[in-house]
Structure formats: structure tokens, C-alpha cells
Amino acid sequence: MTVQDLTVADFDSTVTGNDIVVVDFWAPWCGPCMGFAPVFEQVAAENADIAFRKVNTDEEQALAGHFGIRSIPTLMIFREQVLVFEQAGALPKGALTDLLGQVRALDMEEVRRGAGN
């Protein structure tokens, strides 16, 4: 699947309409963001069942503010509408691929119990 832009207008439908959503908060002036972009695109191409989205923090300030983004790039992963991962900084391809394997393996009933839901 190709990486798509994510806006405040389609955020809810994207998270509710996909089992796993990987979100990269970035900006065009950010050197580490530009370095991470090809890795993000490559991993997206290798995981067609996962929704990969990018949020331009310059254009989507309300969305970045909602999530308290203070550093970019910041990566967030939602599984079954639950935020299961959040980290600032770029990841190498192997680390991102490994992380996705861990997210796929999560027992979401256990995650929800732990979150008090």
C-alpha cells in the first residue's frame, strides 16, 4: 500500500477503518524526517495490509497539537483504535519491521484490560 497524507478531517475514519495504522508526524524542513521518508515508504510497500499515513505538522497543526507532538519525526501506531506505540525519532528499516511484527502479535484483549477499557 502506498503512503497517504492524513488530515484532521480523515483521522477518525482512518483509525476506525483499519486494523493497524502507522502515522509519521513530519515536516518538509526536517532533515531527519526526509531521511526517514524512504524507509517509511519501503516498509509501507512491504506491508500492504497496514495503513501508513503521514501528517505534515506544518499543515495539520491542530492534529499535531492534539497529540502533543513536540519533536519530529514522531511515529505512532494504532491497533484496533488503540494507540499502542509512540516514539520520537526515525527508525531504521529493520527496527520498524520488527516493531510491526510486535504490534501484529499483540493480544488486544490484554492491551484493553491493561488500559482499563
N, C-alpha and C positions, 0 to 999 in steps of 0.2 A: 504494500500500500504506500502511496506517496504521502509525504508530509503536507499537512494543510494548515492554514492560518486559523487561529482560534480567537474569537472576539467575545465580548461580554454578551452579545446577542445570542450566540450559539453555544455558549459554555454549558448551560444546563442540559440541553438536548444532546450534546456530545457526550457528557459524562453519563447520562442516564441511558443513552442509546448504544453504548459499547461496554463490553465486559472489562477491558483494560484500556486505559487512556494514559499515554505518556505525554507530558506537557513540558516544553522547553521555553522558559521565560528568557528573552534575549533582547538585544538592541543592535541596530546596524553599526553603531560606533564602537561596539565592544569587541576588542581583539580576541579574547578567549571564546566569545560566542561564535565568531567567524571560524575559529579553529575547530570548534565542536560541531558545527553545522554539517560537514561532510560525514562525520561519524554517525550523527543522528539520522541523516538521510540513508546511509548504508544499512544501519540496523533496522530502520523502518522498512526498507525494501526486503529484508530477510525475515520479517515478521508481519506478514500481510493480515493476520488475524487481530492485530493490535492497532488501535488508533493512535497515531503520532501527530501531535499538534504543536504549533509554535505560537507564542504570544509575544508580539512586539511591544515591549513595555513603554516605548515612546508613544505608540498609537493607542494602546489599551491601558492607560494609566489607572482607570477605575478597577480593572481586573487585577493588575499588579498590586494596587493598594489593598484590595480585598484580601489578598493572600499575604500581605506584608512583605513583599519582595524588596529586599534591601541590597542584594548582591546578584549580579548576573554573570554567567548563566545560572539559573536555578532550575533544577529538574524536579518535577512532581509526577507521581504515578498514582492513578486512581484505579481501584479494582472493585467492581460491583458498587460503584458510587462512594467508596470509602477511600480517603487519602491514606495510602499505605507506605509512601516514601516521599521524602522531601530533602533535597540537599543542594546547597550552592556549590558551583564549580563544575567544570567539564569532566566527563569520564572518558577513559579510553574505551575502545570498542569492546574489548574482552570483558571489562568491568560492567558495561551496560548490558551486554548479552547475558552475563552471569546474573545480574540483578533481575532481568526479565524472567529468567528461569526460577529465581526465588519467588517472584511475585506470582507466577503461574502456580507454584507449589503451595501457596498459602492456603490454609484451612480458613475460609472466610467465616464460618460459624464461630471458630475460635477467636478470630480477629474481632468480630462483632461482640462476643462475650467480653473480651478484654476491654473494648471501648465502652462497655456499659449499655449497649443497644439491645 
